[in-house]
Amino acid sequence: MARYAIGVDFGTASGRAILVDVADGRQLATAVSEYSHGVIDDVLPLDDRRIVLPPDWALQDPEDYIRVFREAVPAVLRESGVDPTDVIGLGLDFTACTMLPTKADGTPLATLPQFRANPHAWVKLWKHHAAQPDADRINAVAEATGQPWLDRYGGRISSEWFFSKALQILDEAPEIYAAADRLIEGGDWVVWRLTGVETRNACVAGYKALWSKRDGFPDASYFAALDPRLGTIVDDKMSREIAFAGDFDHKALAVIGHFIDGALLHHAPGDQNGDAIAHQLKF
């Protein structure tokens, strides 16, 4: 009996799905779901007011990611004619660091009316470079305090990385930082929506959030040296749970419009390292 796998790539301007035969790798169908708001780098997409973004900003709408599942995945199934019960794998990858603030249940702050007009409530795309002063501060404090992890990243990190963007939120919009129960990578957020369980994937945590399997995250004293309010960021706003896969949660799946039974899902690593395997997938 033939078996198939679906891959979903969350890129900068769109999400792309591909369906392949796992026996020989033949590509049977592809589909693209363009993000309705694309890269938000000029004006927030609001109906009731005009919020102009400063230079070097690059945001996205998290709801565009959910539409990829609703549009691109059914499209490759239709084009290929494959029976969904024969799809045994789902693979995800995601741009990084692309991060967002959410409530404890995963609701993005950007979707809540009281926060929607604040640019810091939206997804900060990988190429959001407005956090460079924060990255400079992270590097300077790391050098001054002799942080051992700095050499692992070639001696400096950039504005594109997780804690640069988190520190910018704290500096420029402390009310958003306070309201955010979680700060999370876009790829991890998508997996959270699919599984109902919040975890972090090792690929992006290790590359963009200063985590290592041996040492974990930098310790609280370093973050406190950056800003006393940042000292407990890992335990208060993130998760130390680094996981490979999770079970699909039916309640969470209702959000994305699919029913998936008895499946396992691999986390969404950075798009440059994208690979994923799941088991017994039904749409």
FIPAGU-558488 format. One line per 5 residues: number of its first residue (from 1); their letters; for each residue x, y, z of C-alpha. Coordinates in steps of 0.05 Angstrom, whole numbers, padded with zeros to 5 digits, always signed. Example, Ala and Ser with C-alpha at 12.3 -4.5 7.8 and 13.67 -1.06 7.14 Angstrom:
// residues 2
1) AS) +00246 -00090 +00156; +00273 -00021 +00143
***
This chain:
// residues 283
1) MARYA) +00000 +00000 +00000; +00027 +00069 -00019; +00045 +00117 +00035; +00055 +00192 +00030; +00083 +00251 +00069
6) IGVDF) +00066 +00325 +00070; +00116 +00380 +00083; +00097 +00451 +00101; +00148 +00507 +00095; +00131 +00573 +00130
11) GTASG) +00170 +00625 +00092; +00176 +00700 +00092; +00118 +00716 +00045; +00079 +00651 +00041; +00069 +00580 +00066
16) RAILV) +00083 +00524 +00018; +00060 +00451 +00021; +00087 +00392 -00017; +00061 +00320 -00020; +00110 +00264 -00036
21) DVADG) +00111 +00188 -00042; +00154 +00163 +00015; +00176 +00102 -00025; +00216 +00141 -00077; +00209 +00215 -00060
26) RQLAT) +00166 +00231 -00121; +00133 +00299 -00116; +00059 +00291 -00129; +00031 +00359 -00113; +00050 +00429 -00088
31) AVSEY) +00010 +00488 -00064; +00024 +00559 -00040; -00016 +00600 +00010; +00005 +00673 +00006; +00003 +00709 +00072
36) SHGVI) -00055 +00758 +00066; -00014 +00813 +00100; +00054 +00791 +00075; +00111 +00825 +00110; +00084 +00884 +00151
41) DDVLP) +00138 +00936 +00146; +00101 +01001 +00133; +00033 +01007 +00166; -00005 +00960 +00212; -00064 +00927 +00176
46) LDDRR) -00119 +00960 +00218; -00187 +00984 +00196; -00199 +01038 +00248; -00132 +01075 +00252; -00065 +01085 +00217
51) IVLPP) -00004 +01061 +00255; +00060 +01075 +00216; +00120 +01031 +00232; +00189 +01060 +00243; +00248 +01039 +00198
56) DWALQ) +00275 +00968 +00202; +00211 +00937 +00228; +00184 +00872 +00198; +00122 +00842 +00228; +00071 +00788 +00209
61) DPEDY) +00001 +00767 +00227; -00001 +00699 +00263; -00069 +00684 +00233; -00036 +00679 +00165; +00002 +00618 +00189
66) IRVFR) -00063 +00582 +00207; -00091 +00597 +00139; -00033 +00558 +00108; -00060 +00494 +00140; -00130 +00510 +00118
71) EAVPA) -00111 +00525 +00046; -00046 +00492 +00024; -00053 +00424 +00057; -00123 +00409 +00029; -00099 +00435 -00038
76) VLRES) -00043 +00384 -00045; -00091 +00329 -00025; -00140 +00350 -00079; -00087 +00359 -00133; -00055 +00291 -00119
81) GVDPT) -00119 +00252 -00108; -00085 +00218 -00049; -00130 +00187 +00004; -00115 +00226 +00068; -00113 +00160 +00107
86) DVIGL) -00051 +00142 +00067; -00012 +00204 +00090; +00034 +00181 +00146; +00079 +00241 +00156; +00074 +00316 +00167
91) GLDFT) +00137 +00358 +00166; +00143 +00432 +00185; +00197 +00484 +00181; +00195 +00558 +00197; +00235 +00621 +00190
96) ACTML) +00275 +00639 +00252; +00278 +00677 +00296; +00206 +00695 +00282; +00173 +00706 +00350; +00109 +00730 +00382
101) PTKAD) +00078 +00746 +00450; +00018 +00705 +00471; -00028 +00691 +00530; -00020 +00628 +00571; -00067 +00589 +00525
106) GTPLA) -00028 +00610 +00463; -00074 +00666 +00440; -00030 +00717 +00404; -00034 +00787 +00434; -00040 +00815 +00364
111) TLPQF) -00109 +00782 +00358; -00136 +00815 +00421; -00171 +00882 +00410; -00136 +00917 +00468; -00067 +00902 +00440
116) RANPH) -00078 +00901 +00364; -00056 +00973 +00353; +00010 +00962 +00388; +00064 +00939 +00339; +00100 +00900 +00393
121) AWVKL) +00040 +00854 +00400; +00050 +00827 +00330; +00097 +00773 +00305; +00168 +00799 +00297; +00193 +00767 +00232
126) WKHHA) +00263 +00740 +00226; +00286 +00802 +00188; +00260 +00851 +00239; +00323 +00892 +00251; +00297 +00947 +00296
131) AQPDA) +00324 +00909 +00357; +00397 +00923 +00339; +00409 +00969 +00399; +00383 +00912 +00443; +00428 +00862 +00409
136) DRINA) +00487 +00909 +00421; +00469 +00912 +00495; +00464 +00836 +00499; +00533 +00830 +00468; +00565 +00883 +00512
141) VAEAT) +00538 +00854 +00577; +00558 +00784 +00555; +00629 +00807 +00542; +00632 +00846 +00607; +00608 +00787 +00648
146) GQPWL) +00649 +00735 +00611; +00590 +00694 +00587; +00618 +00626 +00562; +00563 +00618 +00510; +00583 +00679 +00470
151) DRYGG) +00640 +00644 +00435; +00592 +00590 +00412; +00559 +00643 +00367; +00623 +00674 +00340; +00628 +00729 +00393
156) RISSE) +00563 +00766 +00379; +00489 +00756 +00366; +00445 +00798 +00320; +00380 +00837 +00321; +00347 +00777 +00288
161) WFFSK) +00353 +00733 +00350; +00303 +00717 +00404; +00328 +00756 +00464; +00343 +00818 +00423; +00270 +00821 +00403
166) ALQIL) +00246 +00804 +00474; +00289 +00859 +00503; +00262 +00909 +00452; +00191 +00892 +00474; +00210 +00902 +00547
171) DEAPE) +00245 +00968 +00532; +00194 +00999 +00485; +00128 +00967 +00506; +00132 +00943 +00578; +00057 +00936 +00579
176) IYAAA) +00061 +00884 +00523; +00117 +00848 +00559; +00075 +00846 +00623; +00013 +00822 +00586; +00051 +00766 +00550
181) DRLIE) +00048 +00702 +00588; +00093 +00670 +00536; +00144 +00694 +00485; +00152 +00639 +00433; +00181 +00623 +00365
186) GGDWV) +00130 +00621 +00308; +00148 +00549 +00292; +00137 +00528 +00364; +00072 +00567 +00366; +00045 +00530 +00305
191) VWRLT) +00063 +00463 +00338; +00029 +00487 +00401; -00034 +00500 +00361; -00031 +00430 +00332; -00016 +00392 +00396
196) GVETR) -00044 +00434 +00452; +00024 +00429 +00487; +00075 +00485 +00491; +00147 +00462 +00480; +00209 +00489 +00447
201) NACVA) +00248 +00456 +00391; +00323 +00445 +00401; +00343 +00471 +00333; +00317 +00542 +00341; +00327 +00545 +00416
206) GYKAL) +00400 +00527 +00406; +00412 +00573 +00347; +00371 +00635 +00363; +00355 +00631 +00438; +00424 +00615 +00467
211) WSKRD) +00403 +00546 +00493; +00449 +00486 +00494; +00435 +00414 +00512; +00492 +00414 +00562; +00482 +00482 +00596
216) GFPDA) +00410 +00501 +00580; +00395 +00576 +00575; +00441 +00630 +00603; +00429 +00637 +00678; +00383 +00688 +00710
221) SYFAA) +00440 +00732 +00735; +00460 +00748 +00663; +00389 +00767 +00644; +00383 +00809 +00707; +00447 +00845 +00688
226) LDPRL) +00414 +00865 +00623; +00352 +00889 +00660; +00327 +00868 +00729; +00258 +00857 +00699; +00288 +00806 +00650
231) GTIVD) +00319 +00763 +00704; +00265 +00709 +00704; +00247 +00712 +00630; +00260 +00638 +00617; +00216 +00613 +00674
236) DKMSR) +00163 +00668 +00669; +00156 +00677 +00594; +00186 +00616 +00561; +00193 +00541 +00572; +00251 +00495 +00589
241) EIAFA) +00215 +00437 +00556; +00255 +00420 +00494; +00218 +00365 +00457; +00219 +00327 +00391; +00145 +00314 +00379
246) GDFDH) +00076 +00313 +00410; +00008 +00282 +00404; -00044 +00321 +00363; -00098 +00351 +00407; -00168 +00350 +00378
251) KALAV) -00189 +00415 +00412; -00129 +00452 +00386; -00139 +00423 +00317; -00208 +00453 +00314; -00172 +00520 +00310
256) IGHFI) -00138 +00502 +00244; -00195 +00466 +00212; -00169 +00394 +00208; -00184 +00330 +00244; -00122 +00288 +00255
261) DGALL) -00126 +00222 +00291; -00071 +00185 +00327; -00015 +00227 +00299; +00052 +00250 +00323; +00083 +00316 +00300
266) HHAPG) +00155 +00336 +00296; +00173 +00406 +00318; +00184 +00461 +00266; +00259 +00474 +00263; +00290 +00533 +00227
271) DQNGD) +00275 +00531 +00153; +00348 +00519 +00137; +00344 +00454 +00177; +00273 +00434 +00161; +00255 +00361 +00170
276) AIAHQ) +00197 +00327 +00204; +00162 +00260 +00211; +00093 +00243 +00237; +00051 +00180 +00242; -00019 +00161 +00217
281) LKF) -00044 +00229 +00194; -00117 +00241 +00173; -00146 +00305 +00145
***
